[in-house]
Amino acid sequence: MGDEVEARAQCVCDHLHRPDHPDWKLTDAKVRSTENRTVPGGELRQREAEIDRKDLVENREKGACGDVHGGIDNPKSTAWDGIGAAYWNQGYDGGPSPEECDLYLRGVGAGDPVLLVGASTVRLALATVERGAVLTVADFSSVQLSQLGQLLHCRAEYVLADVTRSGALAAEAFRVVLADRLINRFTIPEMAAALGVLSGTLRAGGELRLSYRLGLYDRDHAVLAEARRRGDLAAVYDEQTSDIDYGGVRTWLGTVLPPHGAIPIEVLVQFYSSRGREHRLRQGELDVLVQQVAASRGLELSLVQHRLPNRERDYILRVTRLV
Ligand SMILES: C[S@@+](CC[C@H](N)C(=O)[O-])C[C@H]1O[C@@H](n2cnc3c(N)ncnc32)[C@H](O)[C@@H]1O
C-alpha cells in the first residue's frame, strides 16, 4: 500500500514538474504535501534545519530567473522569493509571539475556515492548524508558499495570489482572515486595494485581524540618519507622503542595515532594496482608509483596534463584516 501511494505521488510530482506546467512553482508546495503524506509527523525541527543557507543561495538564483512568478506581476514579490525561508529561520525575532498568536486566534476553533496572508508568518500558520482550523495560506511569493508547504504539508491549502489585485481570492469564504504586519509592506493605494480584497473574502460576521506598526521602523532611523548625512534623504524617504523605498540607496544600504541572523549582508541588501515603496503609517490613517473602503464597496464594516501586548507601536486592527 505504501509503495502504491509513493508511486502515485511520484506520478503527480512528475506531471506537475513538467517545465510547461503553468503553475509549477505553486504546485511544488502541493506536491510536497502529497509526497509527505506517508511520512510520520513531528519532523518540524529537522525540516527547519534543512532549509538553510543552501536554500538561500538557490532562492537567489530562482529570484534572478524572472520567469518563475506564475501570473504574479508585482515586482515586490521578487524580494520575498529571493529571501525565502531564511526570512523566518535565520534568527527572525519579530513575532508573532505565542501570546500574539492567541490574540489573533481568539474564538477560532476546529473546522473554522481561516485565511492567513503571508506564508512567512510560520508561527501563526502552525498555531492555526494546531487549533484544528481549516487553513488557507495566500502569498504572492511562490517560494514562501513552497517552503511553508515543506513544513505544513497537506495541513493547509496554498494559494498564489497578490492581495492588492482585485479578484485575487475567493469571495465570502472565510470566518477569519489574518495578516501579521502585511499592511506595513504596502503603499496607501495598495493598502486600500488589499483591505477591499480581504474584506470581500469574509463571510457575514467574519473578521479581519491585521496587525500593523505605527511610524518608522528602527532600521528606518539608521537608514534615514545615514541618508541625511550623505545629503541623500530624498532618494529613500518621501516626507510628503511618509513613504520609504530602500531601492534608492542600495549602493550604501549594507553599511547601516542591522543584521538578520546569519543572512549575508548582500542578500539583505537585495531583499530590502527590492521590497519597493512602503508607507509608514500615521495615527488614525487606517481608520479613515477602512471607512473609505467600506463606503466604496457598499460593505458594512465595524472596526476595533488594540495595542499588542509588550509592543509600543504595534496594533491589531479588527474589522468585522456585519452583513
Ligand atoms: C506578512 S508580511 C510581513 C512579515 C511578517 N511580520 C512575518 O511574520 O512574516 C510578509 C509576507 O507577506 C507576503 N506578501 C507581501 N505582500 C503581499 C501581497 N501583495 N500579496 C500576497 N502576499 C504578500 C510576502 O511574500 C511574505 O511572505
The ligand as a Gaussian input file, in Angstrom:
#p B3LYP/6-31G(d) Opt

LIG

0 1
 C        3.152000      39.107000       6.357000
 S        4.365000      40.110000       5.596000
 C        5.353000      40.827000       6.864000
 C        6.231000      39.991000       7.684000
 C        5.556000      39.344000       8.885000
 N        5.701000      40.096000      10.055000
 C        6.025000      37.946000       9.062000
 O        5.995000      37.445000      10.159000
 O        6.387000      37.330000       8.111000
 C        5.408000      39.075000       4.674000
 C        4.740000      38.020000       3.810000
 O        3.678000      38.576000       3.055000
 C        3.835000      38.262000       1.678000
 N        3.270000      39.363000       0.901000
 C        3.725000      40.635000       0.842000
 N        2.969000      41.373000       0.017000
 C        1.996000      40.542000      -0.474000
 C        0.919000      40.713000      -1.387000
 N        0.695000      41.882000      -2.005000
 N        0.114000      39.653000      -1.638000
 C        0.343000      38.446000      -1.038000
 N        1.363000      38.228000      -0.183000
 C        2.188000      39.258000       0.104000
 C        5.349000      38.069000       1.494000
 O        5.657000      37.266000       0.373000
 C        5.739000      37.425000       2.804000
 O        5.605000      36.036000       2.780000

